[in-house]
Amino acid sequence: MEIELKRIIEQVGKDKGISKTTVIETLEKALVTAARRKFGLEREIEAQYNENTGEIELFEFKTVVETTPRDSSQIPLAEAREHDPDVEIDDQIGVKIDTKDFGRIAAQTAKQVIIQEVRSAERQIVYSEYKDRKGEIVHGIVRRVEKGALIVDLGRAEAIVPRKEQVPREMFRINERIRAYVLDVLKESKGPQIVLSRACTEFLTKLFEQEVPEIYEGIVRIEAAAREPGARSKIAVASRDSDVDPVGACVGMRGSRVQAVVQELRGEKIDIVPWSPDAVRYVCAALAPAQVVRVMVDDAQELMDVIVPDDQLSLAIGKKGQNVRLAVQLTRWKIDIKSQSFMAAVQEELADALSVVEGAGEYEAKVLLDHGVASLGELAEADMELLTAIPGISEEGAQQVRERAAKLKVEKAEREAAEAASAAQAENAGPSDVVVAPVEDAPAAPEPEESTTGA
């Protein structure tokens, strides 16, 4: 029996990955619980594993008294000296309990405690292992779906991919292999919950780290990343080595590296742009593939007015604003995309306002645009210092320009409001608003003449 217990302790520790000490402590605790269930909770009972005999021994500690004990916590001196000849009155002595008399209920209690403690030890091991793997990519197999969440078998543990951490329109079959990012490891009462994600930006950057050796070695850095899962992503990269092209390193020979990431993300488009400490260059690169003609910067508000050719406007904005939205996330700058024709109209309006000053016009309007004055409203509130810094404009002229800009702004607003009201009226006009002339005495329609235009 003792040899069998030794073997069981070693086998449980090996199968469950639990240390031998933990298994022994679990068995000791189980036997103490079972003994107290049988003999009474007030009993002072301890368990001890005997390494030599391979047996877990139970001892009940009693106080030595001279004659008849008052309760079970005491033992007569004569009986105590049968166990230890040197014992004295008021000493504590441990009396061995025969575990063969436990019975079925006590054995069942011990079994339940052992199962509970082993599971608790397993949970702690899993938590300790995976809390250190937070931020890594793990492999698993999809086992089932619960309320929209994927349950993934990682081998020694199960993980969950919540619905919000899944990529839209991405489907996985049962028993299909999956790669995901360890987003968090939560210590729950039922065991650690390992939360995985395929939708987070970190999953994208970790995939590049695995595919691009230069990133793993620290030669190339991913300075920023922006992602709309399942649709499009942008990453900005920089190199610590002037001989290494960061964009080329990430793209790989014939696009092999970036294609490996795209394949894992199931066709998600990825733009790789060079990072730059120059905010203007960085923003222009982030708006790729659109070409930028001109940029006006407002450092105070971290805002950039970006001018693009008319035929590049939709490309710069992207489908439903996706391209500019990702560029904003990537650069942390507010970006306002405007076409060249729009800015030409704005320049014409500014020139009109400046015309109150003799000799001022298109050139001065362009100067104001370069200084970030991009509307009649901004011109009406422009600093006097800015206006008077333009050659030929005095303080009096600057005031006139501001007044003229304010007037033009009001006129423009009224004109636009009238146009909007007219358009709304035309749109809301119904059949009842149409007057139909009587047809009783209407003349016969003339015969159609032969058309002289092509079909």
Secondary structure, 3 states (H helix, E strand, C coil): CHHHHHHHHHHHHHHHCCCHHHHHHHHHHHHHHHHHHHHCCCCCEEEEEECCCCEEEEEEEEEEECCCCCCCCEEEHHHHHHHCCCCCCCCEEEEEECHHHCHHHHHHHHHHHHHHHHHHHHHHHHHHHHHCCCCCEEEEEEEEEECCEEEEECCCCEEEECHHHCCCCCCCCCCCEEEEEEEEEEEECCEEEEEEECCCHHHHHHHHHHHCHHHHHCCEEEEEEEEECCCEEEEEEEECCCCCCHHHHHHCHHHHHHHHHHHHCCCCEEEEEECCCCHHHHHHHHCCCCCCCEEEEECCCCEEEEEECHHHHHHHHCHHHHHHHHHHHHHCCEEEEEEHHHHHHHHHHHHHHHCCCCCCCHHHHHHHHHCCCCCHHHHHCCCHHHHHCCCCCCHHHHHHHHHHHHHHHHHHHHHHHHHHHHHHHHHHCCHHHCCCCCCCCCCCCCCCCCCCCCC
